[in-house]
Amino acid sequence: MPYSPNPRSQAAFFRRSFKALLACASAAALSVTAAKAQEDELNVVCPPTDTRPNLGVVATSEAYCAGTPEKYQLIIYEMGLCTSNPTSSNVLDQSSCTPTFRSEGGTTVNLAGGAVIDLGSSEESDLGRPEDNSYSYAYIIISNRFVLRAKWGNTDGITYYSNPGGLNNVSLSPPALDFVEDLSSFDEGFDPVYPPIIVRGGTLAALLLKSDLTPASNGLEVGRLVGTFKPQASLVIDEAVKGLKVELTVSNSGLTVGVGENPGDFNGPPSDPRAFNCYQQPCSYGSGPFQPTFTLIK
């Protein structure tokens, strides 16, 4: 019987995540959700657990659906606004940027319960509101590591638990355990640059760097991810604006569930005792996009 590996690579998972990452407000709209700014790459939502006998109803040509993880943890180091592109030369140049949130040691957030971050008056950094200006770019600096936990059960009484010891992070044995995804390249080999792409609402790019924000020469050196977003219209901060807030959520988006398409699909080599037939069931778990809503406070 054939072995079907994880249908979405780690880099591909994060491409979708990053497309949702900085869906910033335009001058005409003070807040916008990521669902309006990302491409329709992850638009099939998994049915709630214990409501269907299988996931066949959501199987697509790429055989995945979006779910809600029990845990979605990452580390945010900095967010801010810029008047010019801070990564135009594939290095981080913040000379035109105003940081609006900064945490030297990093702020660990679990987005499974939602997270609201004050970008204008962080108690940790005491940076205050951005200066009055027209900002054409937003940026974020986060860890390249994501920690997730999930499960999905069918009406036949079988539950598929996340487990780093399972093949493709899935196991039939409880409980659901944390698994880790480290993003060290955007493509085969080592590629630290995700070039600008046009998405709804603007242009997106990303850069993998060392922890000290200098260029990495291989995947082992990667410790940070820098994302930039250029909205179609600049974000204008004037005297009427007191600050910025962003809410980050992962409901029906933060988990990618790989679904077996064929009757002979397994989640790993059939000779492996951990393998099971996953036809129309979860074959793999991976990260999906978290959704931000930016709001200007007046």
PyMOL commands that set and color helices and strands:
alter all, ss='L'
color gray80, all
select helices_A, chain A and resi 10-21+34-37+56-58+111-113+167-169+219-221
alter helices_A, ss='H'
color red, helices_A
select strands_A, chain A and resi 64-67+71-82+97-110+115-118+133-135+137-143+145-149+151-153+159-162+170-171+179-182+193-199+202-209+224-231+235-237+243-249+255-259+282-287+291-297
alter strands_A, ss='S'
color yellow, strands_A
deselect
rebuild
show_as cartoon
